[in-house]
Amino acid sequence: MRYRILLDTHALRDFQDIPEPYHTSIKEKFERLKEGFLPDLDIRKLKGFKNTYRLRVGDYRIIFELNPDYEIIVIGIRPRKTAYR
């Protein structure tokens, strides 16, 4: 089953602020993430949260929540230095 990826307003704003060269690699990661948690994707569960994960894309981190009805809600796309604040 394929996942649906939804971006909340903060994540969409973050994506628009990212420099253009990263847009392609982030879009590619979104397409791969639709297939599920593949072993070659660098996904880690965030400590202290129930269903929150991060996906590494170069110097950026995609923070997302996993819903039981095959939805992934992206809540932030930030540089590594500020992603976990």
Secondary structure, 3 states (H helix, E strand, C coil): CCCEEEECHHHHHHHHHCCHHHHHHHHHHHHHHCCCCCCCCCEEECCCCCCEEEEEECCEEEEEEEECCCEEEEEEEEEHHHHCC
